[in-house]
Amino acid sequence: MIKTEIISLIENKRARVGVIGLGYVGLPLATEFAGRGFKATGFEVDENKVAEINAGRSYIGDVASELIKQSADGGRLAATTDFTQLRDCDAIIICVPTPLRKTKEPDVSYILAAAEDIKKNLRRGQLIILESTTYPGTTDEVLLPMLEETGLKLDEDFLLAFSPERVDPDNPKFKTHNIPKVVGGVTNDSTAAAAALYSEIVKEVHSVSSARVAEAAKLLENTFRAVNIGMANEMARLCYALNIDTWEVIRAAATKPFGFMPFYPGPGIGGHCIPLDPHYLSWKARQHGFDSRFIGLAEEVNSRMPEHVVQLVSDGLNQDRKAMNGARVLLLGVAYKKDIDDVRESPALSVIDRLRSKGCDVRYHDPHVPQVSFDDTHSPGGGDPLSSVELSDEEIKAADCVVIVTNHSNIDYPRVLTLAPLVVDTRNALNGDWRKESAARIIRL
Ligand SMILES: NC(=O)c1ccc[n+]([C@@H]2O[C@H](COP(=O)([O-])OP(=O)(O)OC[C@H]3O[C@@H](n4cnc5c(N)ncnc54)[C@H](O)[C@@H]3O)[C@@H](O)[C@H]2O)c1
């Protein structure tokens, strides 16, 4: 039986594991398997990433170069652009991007490209797992027919499952090995084999009855965050209108020991997951004539936050009798969240673009992001890339307004407050007692 054969290879650590796509998800995963004694091979289209891994260097903050080097030197980890080596793998895990098209529809072209490579190299005895976030039905409606076009049969020749990734970049407490893993196979044998594989690297595996349940569970997790952040953002705008401190309100509500979970407002949502994943769910819902209204509403509220931040800057400057046009604005942080270097979908880009379109002279400081570029812009000719400036006293003093967009840890906020005339804080970064003695005028989200 194919299941028994694969599980036996896994339990004896003789299964060779292939990971397609060595990004934020795939690289930690491949490193984890290599660290547990498996032979892991990463398949990448980006030659630079392949060269870095094979030279024992990491390009992802959460993965230490020493780990890569140890595993690469020990022959347990290698990266390649040669997809014919997929044939040598017993388990293949797909970790490629799942972006949205400009129309906000799912773009599963990367999954299809990876599946095409697997199809060309599929042989009897392989376990295929999709980890990329996607709409319910992708594994059994899209991947399965492609793989069966080879003439090989599910359960008889190969196994197929979905297991969503939950990695949270830069989370000091939760890494791949201690985040419970949900596993759903297209068949029971597929679930059992995939669960056996992940049990080798993850403390807790939660098996579900189908790939669709696993796909939907991942989308529920991220939609839950998008909707609740939307609620917090709406509350922030409401509190601004009523002149109430949002953060104090949330702190007070969070003292309730049951029935409340704090979510926090911000300049908008970013990253590769929360802004995108709910669209995968609502798209699939539409195919079935269902209108997912919470998702639409959260998207509307969250996507308006950059506009609200610009309004706060404008209100602040107005009190100083200054116009937006010609004002010098310094952003602190452009990454989509604290202490990371990722600017994908970052609301900072939209804030910068909107400020520039009003004629502001925009600069930014981000210790993690040396440069940002802009694809879509509101301002004609306003899309020039920007480089991070040094956070010198002169730079802070010269700004008409400083906007805290990302609350990175290693910023000297008390110093910013002693030097800047006006600070817009979108993250409650100025939450120390020192805030009360500050000379700067502070506008909080
Ligand atoms: N980053 C996160 O925090 C996170 C968390 C949970 C789930 N996810 C999901 O995991 C998936 C991967 O996300 P990511 O953040 O790792 O993306 P990423 O962009 O960091 O990495 C994807 C990698 O795949 C490579 N790639 C693209 N097409 C390929 C192909 N055909 N063959 C081989 N390699 C290919 C790219 O070069 C890139 O290195 C997405 O579906 C995402 O939604 C991401």
The ligand as an SDF file (V2000), in Angstrom:
LIG
                    3D

 44 48  0  0  0  0  0  0  0  0999 V2000
    4.8070   35.0410    4.5480 N   0  0  0  0  0  0  0  0  0  0  0  0
    3.9330   34.6380    5.4490 C   0  0  0  0  0  0  0  0  0  0  0  0
    3.9330   35.1150    6.5920 O   0  0  0  0  0  0  0  0  0  0  0  0
    2.9180   33.5570    5.1360 C   0  0  0  0  0  0  0  0  0  0  0  0
    2.2110   32.9810    6.1980 C   0  0  0  0  0  0  0  0  0  0  0  0
    1.2880   31.9790    5.9390 C   0  0  0  0  0  0  0  0  0  0  0  0
    1.0370   31.5940    4.6240 C   0  0  0  0  0  0  0  0  0  0  0  0
    1.7180   32.1870    3.6030 N   0  0  0  0  0  0  0  0  0  0  0  0
    1.4070   31.7130    2.2510 C   0  0  0  0  0  0  0  0  0  0  0  0
    2.4900   30.8960    1.8110 O   0  0  0  0  0  0  0  0  0  0  0  0
    2.7000   31.0540    0.4000 C   0  0  0  0  0  0  0  0  0  0  0  0
    4.1250   31.4890    0.1380 C   0  0  0  0  0  0  0  0  0  0  0  0
    4.3240   32.7590    0.7420 O   0  0  0  0  0  0  0  0  0  0  0  0
    5.7570   33.3710    1.0020 P   0  0  0  0  0  0  0  0  0  0  0  0
    5.5490   34.5230    1.9260 O   0  0  0  0  0  0  0  0  0  0  0  0
    6.7310   32.3050    1.3820 O   0  0  0  0  0  0  0  0  0  0  0  0
    6.1110   33.9060   -0.4630 O   0  0  0  0  0  0  0  0  0  0  0  0
    7.5460   34.3970   -0.9780 P   0  0  0  0  0  0  0  0  0  0  0  0
    7.2920   35.3030   -2.1210 O   0  0  0  0  0  0  0  0  0  0  0  0
    8.3780   34.8570    0.1790 O   0  0  0  0  0  0  0  0  0  0  0  0
    8.2230   33.0530   -1.5170 O   0  0  0  0  0  0  0  0  0  0  0  0
    7.7790   32.3530   -2.6140 C   0  0  0  0  0  0  0  0  0  0  0  0
    8.9890   31.8200   -3.3570 C   0  0  0  0  0  0  0  0  0  0  0  0
    8.5300   31.0040   -4.4230 O   0  0  0  0  0  0  0  0  0  0  0  0
    9.3800   31.2010   -5.5410 C   0  0  0  0  0  0  0  0  0  0  0  0
    8.6640   30.7370   -6.7070 N   0  0  0  0  0  0  0  0  0  0  0  0
    7.6870   31.3330   -7.4160 C   0  0  0  0  0  0  0  0  0  0  0  0
    7.2550   30.5260   -8.4010 N   0  0  0  0  0  0  0  0  0  0  0  0
    7.9680   29.3900   -8.3110 C   0  0  0  0  0  0  0  0  0  0  0  0
    7.9710   28.1680   -9.0380 C   0  0  0  0  0  0  0  0  0  0  0  0
    7.1260   27.9530  -10.0500 N   0  0  0  0  0  0  0  0  0  0  0  0
    8.8600   27.2230   -8.6820 N   0  0  0  0  0  0  0  0  0  0  0  0
    9.7260   27.4370   -7.6600 C   0  0  0  0  0  0  0  0  0  0  0  0
    9.7600   28.5500   -6.9270 N   0  0  0  0  0  0  0  0  0  0  0  0
    8.8760   29.5160   -7.2450 C   0  0  0  0  0  0  0  0  0  0  0  0
    9.6870   32.6830   -5.5020 C   0  0  0  0  0  0  0  0  0  0  0  0
   10.8740   32.9730   -6.2250 O   0  0  0  0  0  0  0  0  0  0  0  0
    9.8460   32.9150   -3.9930 C   0  0  0  0  0  0  0  0  0  0  0  0
   11.1850   32.7430   -3.5670 O   0  0  0  0  0  0  0  0  0  0  0  0
    1.6370   32.0370   -0.0570 C   0  0  0  0  0  0  0  0  0  0  0  0
    0.5150   31.3380   -0.4890 O   0  0  0  0  0  0  0  0  0  0  0  0
    1.2900   32.7920    1.2130 C   0  0  0  0  0  0  0  0  0  0  0  0
   -0.0200   33.3210    1.1720 O   0  0  0  0  0  0  0  0  0  0  0  0
    2.6550   33.1450    3.8230 C   0  0  0  0  0  0  0  0  0  0  0  0
  1  2  1  0
  2  3  2  0
  2  4  1  0
  4  5  1  0
  4 44  2  0
  5  6  2  0
  6  7  1  0
  7  8  2  0
  8  9  1  0
  8 44  1  0
  9 10  1  0
  9 42  1  0
 10 11  1  0
 11 12  1  0
 11 40  1  0
 12 13  1  0
 13 14  1  0
 14 15  2  0
 14 16  1  0
 14 17  1  0
 17 18  1  0
 18 19  2  0
 18 20  1  0
 18 21  1  0
 21 22  1  0
 22 23  1  0
 23 24  1  0
 23 38  1  0
 24 25  1  0
 25 26  1  0
 25 36  1  0
 26 27  1  0
 26 35  1  0
 27 28  2  0
 28 29  1  0
 29 30  1  0
 29 35  2  0
 30 31  1  0
 30 32  2  0
 32 33  1  0
 33 34  2  0
 34 35  1  0
 36 37  1  0
 36 38  1  0
 38 39  1  0
 40 41  1  0
 40 42  1  0
 42 43  1  0
M  CHG  2   8   1  16  -1
M  END
$$$$
